[in-house]
Amino acid sequence: MPKKDQEYIVKIEKAIAEKYGNETIQHPKSWWNDEKEKDYLDQIKEIYKKDIKKKLSKERVEKDGFFVSKKLINRETKRNCPVCDVYSFSGKDDLYMNKFDCCFNCYIQWVEDREERWQNGWRPILKEKNNGNNV
């Protein structure tokens, strides 16, 4: 390598160091140690485990002549409100079903402003679940 090229490289490194700091021109291995190597390997193992888990969740199983995701077969959904026994597809009902174990309408009628009593186990006694009349 000619002397002129070496001076050019040194000038570029100095300019980079002035603009971005000395760490930018350091060799990456100069900061690497056994502890960082161990952390890096652990991170790779975690990524690999997540990748395997994702592949397993995408497995397809034949059910009634169709291939269905294995994840969907084992999945339990709460669609019937335990209070009024109404079946719902609403996302709003999912939120209240998970938090209060009732649909949105039952939340408005029975739970709103009485959350503490509801969390303690109180539930309304209904004559007929489908029409929502209480005793």
C-alpha distance (Angstrom), angle and dihedral (degrees) to the residues before:
residue distance angle dihedral
M1 . . .
P2 3.80 . .
K3 3.78 118.8 .
K4 3.80 91.7 -117.9
D5 3.85 92.1 59.8
Q6 3.82 92.0 50.4
E7 3.81 91.2 53.2
Y8 3.81 89.8 49.5
I9 3.83 91.6 53.3
V10 3.82 90.9 48.8
K11 3.81 90.7 50.2
I12 3.81 91.1 50.7
E13 3.81 91.8 49.1
K14 3.82 90.8 49.6
A15 3.81 91.2 49.6
I16 3.81 91.8 49.6
A17 3.82 91.2 47.1
E18 3.82 91.4 50.7
K19 3.78 93.2 48.6
Y20 3.83 101.3 39.0
G21 3.83 105.2 16.3
N22 3.81 135.4 -100.3
E23 3.81 93.9 -75.8
T24 3.80 90.8 70.0
I25 3.79 93.7 65.0
Q26 3.82 96.3 44.1
H27 3.79 119.3 107.1
P28 3.85 110.3 -106.0
K29 3.81 92.4 -126.5
S30 3.80 91.7 59.7
W31 3.85 89.3 74.8
W32 3.81 95.8 39.9
N33 3.82 120.7 103.4
D34 3.82 138.9 163.8
E35 3.81 93.3 -89.7
K36 3.80 92.4 54.0
E37 3.80 89.4 46.6
K38 3.81 90.2 54.1
D39 3.82 91.8 48.1
Y40 3.79 90.2 49.1
L41 3.81 92.3 51.3
D42 3.82 90.9 48.1
Q43 3.80 90.1 52.2
I44 3.80 90.8 50.7
K45 3.82 90.1 51.2
E46 3.83 90.9 51.1
I47 3.80 91.4 49.8
Y48 3.78 90.2 49.4
K49 3.83 91.7 50.1
K50 3.81 91.0 50.2
D51 3.79 90.2 48.6
I52 3.81 91.9 52.5
K53 3.80 90.7 46.6
K54 3.80 90.5 51.4
K55 3.80 91.8 49.4
L56 3.81 91.1 49.9
S57 3.79 91.3 50.2
K58 3.81 90.0 53.7
E59 3.80 92.7 53.9
R60 3.78 113.4 126.1
V61 3.79 124.2 -137.9
E62 3.78 125.8 -165.5
K63 3.78 111.9 -118.7
D64 3.80 123.0 170.1
G65 3.81 91.6 -16.9
F66 3.82 95.0 -49.9
F67 3.77 132.1 97.5
V68 3.79 109.4 -121.5
S69 3.78 129.5 -178.9
K70 3.80 110.1 -97.3
K71 3.79 87.6 -135.8
L72 3.81 91.4 63.2
I73 3.79 95.0 51.1
N74 3.79 94.8 57.5
R75 3.76 92.9 41.9
E76 3.79 118.6 111.3
T77 3.76 118.1 -158.4
K78 3.76 129.2 -165.3
R79 3.77 105.1 -140.2
N80 3.81 101.3 143.5
C81 3.78 116.2 75.6
P82 3.83 107.9 -127.8
V83 3.82 90.2 -146.3
C84 3.82 103.9 48.6
D85 3.84 98.8 11.1
V86 3.82 92.7 -131.1
Y87 3.81 117.5 152.4
S88 3.81 113.6 -133.4
F89 3.81 139.7 -177.5
S90 3.80 94.0 -170.9
G91 3.79 119.1 124.6
K92 3.79 88.3 -147.0
D93 3.81 89.1 60.5
D94 3.82 90.0 51.0
L95 3.79 90.0 59.0
Y96 3.81 93.9 51.5
M97 3.81 91.9 40.1
N98 3.80 90.4 58.0
K99 3.79 95.9 43.6
F100 3.82 104.3 33.9
D101 3.82 103.9 13.7
C102 3.81 92.3 -120.5
C103 3.81 139.2 86.3
F104 3.81 124.4 -95.9
N105 3.82 93.7 -98.9
C106 3.80 92.2 52.0
Y107 3.79 89.2 46.6
I108 3.81 90.4 55.6
Q109 3.80 93.2 44.7
W110 3.82 102.3 39.1
V111 3.81 112.4 12.2
E112 3.79 110.6 35.7
D113 3.83 110.8 107.4
R114 3.84 88.9 2.8
E115 3.81 99.7 71.6
E116 3.81 94.2 131.3
R117 3.81 92.7 55.2
W118 3.81 90.1 46.4
Q119 3.81 92.4 49.7
N120 3.83 88.7 51.2
G121 3.80 89.6 61.2
W122 3.81 106.6 -94.8
R123 3.82 114.0 148.3
P124 3.81 129.6 173.9
I125 3.79 119.5 -107.6
L126 3.79 108.5 -129.1
K127 3.85 125.0 -161.8
E128 3.77 93.7 -151.8
K129 3.76 116.8 11.8
N130 3.80 95.6 -152.8
N131 3.80 98.5 56.9
G132 3.84 95.9 38.8
N133 3.83 97.9 -132.4
N134 3.76 112.8 153.4
V135 3.80 128.3 -145.8
